[in-house]
Amino acid sequence: MKIFFAPMEGITDGILRQTHHRLFGSVDVYGLPFHKLTRSMSLLTREKRDIAPEENEGLSVLPQALTRDPQQLTAWMDHVKSCGYSRADLNLGCPSPTVTRRGRGSGMLRDLPALRVFLDRLFSDPLAVALSVKTRIGYESPEEWPEILGMLADYPFAHVTIHVRTAREQYTGGIHPEAFDLALRRGLPHPVYNGDLRTPEDVRALLARCPGTEAVMIGRGLLADPALARRIRGGAPAGTEELRAWYTALYEGWCGRFQATIALGRIKKLMEWPAGNDIKKARLLRRAGDIESCIAAVLG
Ligand SMILES: Cc1cc2nc3c(=O)[nH]c(=O)nc-3n(C[C@H](O)[C@H](O)[C@H](O)COP(=O)(O)O)c2cc1C
């Protein structure tokens, strides 16, 4: 089974991806956070850096775009190819109102006839790279899923990542694993399960229910436990020294790129995941003024 590290804007940058690969590995593909495409086709400095080959040396990565314009997507895929990559992903999942208001991300699921026109235009000529898609199971309601699923199955996507929530449900609302089962039953080529896989047991339960699962994508579970992919493959849990090395390397990597206060802010944001619902850890983490205090807050 393939494991994708989910793209997480503002968190899973090149420093995190490289550090994770070096210290923990066991992930097959690292998703790159989306590039918001514009008419001028100029990427932000951070987007340019994120997709640069040197940022991803030695990694298998999946660049991602957010757009509702097929020409923009085609031009961006040419750029992806020129950077040396052979695949790219279309985001139909982002639920942020600033994105959906412009009819992008999961906003594209609100108007399926327009989505079909977009996909027809996109696939009318050969694409520069293999294109996959990451989708929600509806905008308002899971009842929208069968129609969305039917439409996505009509196009030659390399794979389809299914975050088993609606856009309305954001990241913590109800979860609908049966939407993935339906994709398998309908024979959608190469579906990738995504949503709330936090432990090896969660993955085992998914495989028991859906033995045909070829691939999973994991985001927050890997932030909370960077050894999760290794554990899923039968390897050892992370030791304290390993976790200390992980947080220290991330902090030092971010310090080399940002001001120290920003690097500290980033590491604190990341460490909220391993701190979880532990109120004492969360309080100590909030008060921490340096990396050592952050590590002491979370690892004790
Ligand atoms: C802070 C944050 C940023 C995210 N950024 C992206 C993104 O750039 N592209 C994307 O497709 N999904 C993005 N997601 C969604 C995740 O990739 C993933 O689908 C979601 O967290 C559910 O998976 P999980 O339960 O394993 O975390 C983001 C999620 C969070 C919480």
The ligand as an SDF file (V2000), in Angstrom:
LIG
                    3D

 31 33  0  0  0  0  0  0  0  0999 V2000
   -3.3950   23.6010    7.8250 C   0  0  0  0  0  0  0  0  0  0  0  0
   -3.8440   22.7360    6.6850 C   0  0  0  0  0  0  0  0  0  0  0  0
   -3.4050   23.0270    5.3930 C   0  0  0  0  0  0  0  0  0  0  0  0
   -3.8370   22.2340    4.3020 C   0  0  0  0  0  0  0  0  0  0  0  0
   -3.3610   22.5260    3.0400 N   0  0  0  0  0  0  0  0  0  0  0  0
   -3.7640   21.7420    1.9870 C   0  0  0  0  0  0  0  0  0  0  0  0
   -3.2660   21.9620    0.6590 C   0  0  0  0  0  0  0  0  0  0  0  0
   -2.4450   22.8520    0.3930 O   0  0  0  0  0  0  0  0  0  0  0  0
   -3.7380   21.1470   -0.3320 N   0  0  0  0  0  0  0  0  0  0  0  0
   -4.6190   20.1240   -0.0820 C   0  0  0  0  0  0  0  0  0  0  0  0
   -5.0060   19.4020   -0.9980 O   0  0  0  0  0  0  0  0  0  0  0  0
   -5.0770   19.8880    1.1670 N   0  0  0  0  0  0  0  0  0  0  0  0
   -4.6680   20.6470    2.1930 C   0  0  0  0  0  0  0  0  0  0  0  0
   -5.1090   20.3660    3.4510 N   0  0  0  0  0  0  0  0  0  0  0  0
   -5.9340   19.1530    3.6690 C   0  0  0  0  0  0  0  0  0  0  0  0
   -5.0220   17.9410    3.9650 C   0  0  0  0  0  0  0  0  0  0  0  0
   -4.1890   17.6500    2.8710 O   0  0  0  0  0  0  0  0  0  0  0  0
   -5.8910   16.6760    4.2830 C   0  0  0  0  0  0  0  0  0  0  0  0
   -6.7300   16.4320    3.1950 O   0  0  0  0  0  0  0  0  0  0  0  0
   -6.7450   16.8690    5.5330 C   0  0  0  0  0  0  0  0  0  0  0  0
   -5.9610   17.3630    6.6090 O   0  0  0  0  0  0  0  0  0  0  0  0
   -7.4000   15.5340    5.9360 C   0  0  0  0  0  0  0  0  0  0  0  0
   -6.4170   14.5370    6.1500 O   0  0  0  0  0  0  0  0  0  0  0  0
   -5.9230   14.1290    7.6420 P   0  0  0  0  0  0  0  0  0  0  0  0
   -7.1680   13.8270    8.4390 O   0  0  0  0  0  0  0  0  0  0  0  0
   -5.0370   12.9340    7.4380 O   0  0  0  0  0  0  0  0  0  0  0  0
   -5.2020   15.3320    8.1980 O   0  0  0  0  0  0  0  0  0  0  0  0
   -4.7070   21.1430    4.5340 C   0  0  0  0  0  0  0  0  0  0  0  0
   -5.1440   20.8710    5.8330 C   0  0  0  0  0  0  0  0  0  0  0  0
   -4.7380   21.6390    6.8980 C   0  0  0  0  0  0  0  0  0  0  0  0
   -5.2390   21.3030    8.2780 C   0  0  0  0  0  0  0  0  0  0  0  0
  1  2  1  0
  2  3  1  0
  2 30  2  0
  3  4  2  0
  4  5  1  0
  4 28  1  0
  5  6  2  0
  6  7  1  0
  6 13  1  0
  7  8  2  0
  7  9  1  0
  9 10  1  0
 10 11  2  0
 10 12  1  0
 12 13  2  0
 13 14  1  0
 14 15  1  0
 14 28  1  0
 15 16  1  0
 16 17  1  0
 16 18  1  0
 18 19  1  0
 18 20  1  0
 20 21  1  0
 20 22  1  0
 22 23  1  0
 23 24  1  0
 24 25  2  0
 24 26  1  0
 24 27  1  0
 28 29  2  0
 29 30  1  0
 30 31  1  0
M  END
$$$$
